[in-house]
Amino acid sequence: MTHATPSHAAQLDVADQLLTLLRTAATEPRPDTQLEALTLAVAADLPVLLWGEPGIGKTAALTQLAAALDLPLTTVIASVHEPSDFSGLPVLGDDPAEQGVPMAPPDWAVRLVKAGRGLLFLDELSTAPPAVQAALLRLVLERRIGALTLPPAVRIVAAANPRSSAADGWELSPPLANRFVHLQWTHDPEVVVRGLGGTWPLATLPRLDPERLADAVDFARRAVCGLLAARPALVHRLPSTETRRGGPWPSPRSWEMTLRLIAFATAAGSARDVLSQLVRGTVGDGPGLELLASLDRMDLPDPEAVLADPLGAELPERGDLRQALLDGVVAVVKSRPEKARWDAAWTLLVRALETGAPDLVVVPATTLAALRREDWDVPPAIERLAGVVALSRRADRAGRSASERTAVPAGVGR
């Protein structure tokens, strides 16, 4: 009995079935800070630039994001286009002297306008030469391509490899870099293993609380304006090196973007790690960390309220925030020294000693002790703190002595 040999076409059909099975994957809700940061920036309608080494899944993440958000994905490889592809090609009409010469947009832009929504993915951005980067400026900031303006429902995300790993790579120009939220895209081995097994994290837009919108805007404005009023040098700071100019740095434009991100993160109740990635990816690490520290201080209780109820006040768990609160309480006592306020501050320091690291009360206790007036009785609480302060001072003296003994005099051993 002979068996018929399957035709080549039939074999390709079977191969296609196998490929379909391999491409089929499910999604699941899973905590992923970088994916949450990306979706939050997309919801805030800010251009995002994903930085990462080749092959770590930037393109796959954007494909999955577009599918999860039900947005048509349009991929444009920036390095294989000419500047005119983004600024528009001149088209002669019937009477150029009267009607001018319109700039015709590329076909992908026309498709996006007709669809009314979509996700525009600018891939391999770091391989685009300077002339192409210059042509992208208007697209990224104003959403204009030739005579067309992209609809508001179109979001822009780009991806780039570091210059060291990019094929014929270029540094991003400062004007183009300053238009993006820069996110460092890394791979999580657990996510990769589970994804290869058929289940990837689910990308979802942040759930904004309608009742928190006004408060979120007010909080974001107070945070950014408060920092810049105290640190005006941070309003605009162009980095000195070419590499850093191609990343996030502070400018009025990037601070405006940061304000929007804080408002969205506040309205969505996003975690601090997510907000940290977004803020540092917009104005840079230094200014971003200063802003995050300022945000933490904004969440601290009013020192006067804490002083009014030292036994019932809630003390922060984080050491740096607790230290800031204790320092703030001592500062308001120093500004208006009164016996009752002085005693209340000691009561608070004792609570801090009992519920946290002892070293956090050393500096506030030393400062508070120096505020004592001659006619003020020493409260019993000081006795409980005296040992901690004395131990800290002995440790400091021992440390200085050890450093002096191990110091090598100039010229010895040469």
Buried (B, 14 or more C-beta within 10 A) or exposed (E): EEEEEEEEEEEEEEEEEEEEEEEEEEBEEBEBBBBBBBBBBBBBBBBBBBBBBEEBBBBEBBBBBBEBBEBBBBBBEBBEBEBBBBBBEEEEEEEEEEEEEBBBBBEBBBEBBEBEBBBBBBBBBBBBEEEBBBBBBBBBBEBBBBEBBBBEEBBBBBBBBBBEEBEEBBBBBBBBBBBBBBBBBEBBEEBEEBBEEEBBBBBBEBEBEEEBBEEBBEBBEBBBEBBBEEBEEBBEBEBEEEEBBBBBBBBEBBBEBBBBBBBBBBBBEBBEEBBBBBBBBBBBEEBBBBBBBBBBBEEBBEBEEBBEEBEEBEBBEEEEBBBBBBBBBBEBBBEEBEEEBBBBBBBBBBBBBEEBEBBBBBBBBBBBBEBBEEEEEEBEBBEBBEEBBEEBEEEEEEEEEEEEEEEEEEEEEE
